[in-house]
Amino acid sequence: MSQDNMIKMECTECKSLNYHSRKNKKTLKDRLELKKFCKTCKKHTPHKETK
């Protein structure tokens, strides 16, 4: 697995890095945003891709 395809997901409310995921950067140019469970907020919040 290549490190180039790895992305970090950050909670939009508490700004904590919770998830790591993979993304094909050739097909998906914009930043990924998913609704995931945040452990610190203890609820489902939108998570955005960080650098």
Backbone torsions as a table, in degrees:
resi	resn	phi	psi	omega
1	MET	NA	130.1	-176.0
2	SER	-85.0	143.5	177.9
3	GLN	-74.3	-17.2	179.8
4	ASP	-67.4	-27.7	-177.1
5	ASN	-90.7	-6.6	-177.6
6	MET	-80.8	138.4	175.9
7	ILE	-130.8	156.1	176.3
8	LYS	-106.7	140.9	179.0
9	MET	-109.0	128.9	-176.9
10	GLU	-117.1	137.4	177.2
11	CYS	-68.0	136.7	-178.6
12	THR	-78.6	-19.3	-178.4
13	GLU	-91.5	-51.7	-175.6
14	CYS	-102.6	-4.9	176.7
15	LYS	63.0	28.0	177.7
16	SER	-96.1	143.7	178.4
17	LEU	-84.4	111.6	-173.4
18	ASN	-109.5	-36.3	-170.6
19	TYR	-127.5	152.9	170.3
20	HIS	-122.3	141.2	-177.4
21	SER	-146.8	176.3	177.2
22	ARG	-116.3	149.2	-179.6
23	LYS	-147.4	139.5	174.0
24	ASN	-83.6	106.6	-173.7
25	LYS	-76.5	-12.7	177.2
26	LYS	-77.5	-34.7	-178.1
27	THR	-94.8	-33.0	-179.4
28	LEU	-108.4	102.6	-177.4
29	LYS	-84.9	-35.6	-177.3
30	ASP	-83.2	169.8	-177.4
31	ARG	-76.8	142.2	-178.0
32	LEU	-82.5	140.2	175.9
33	GLU	-137.4	121.5	-178.6
34	LEU	-129.5	153.9	176.0
35	LYS	-93.5	114.9	-176.6
36	LYS	-131.0	167.1	178.7
37	PHE	-84.4	128.4	177.3
38	CYS	-100.4	128.5	-178.5
39	LYS	-73.0	-32.9	-178.6
40	THR	-78.4	-37.3	177.7
41	CYS	-81.9	-22.9	-177.6
42	LYS	60.6	40.0	175.2
43	LYS	-159.7	170.2	178.4
44	HIS	-81.4	124.2	-179.0
45	THR	-134.8	158.4	174.1
46	PRO	-69.6	135.1	177.1
47	HIS	-116.7	130.9	179.6
48	LYS	-107.6	155.3	176.5
49	GLU	-74.5	137.3	176.2
50	THR	-111.8	174.3	179.3
51	LYS	-76.5	NA	NA
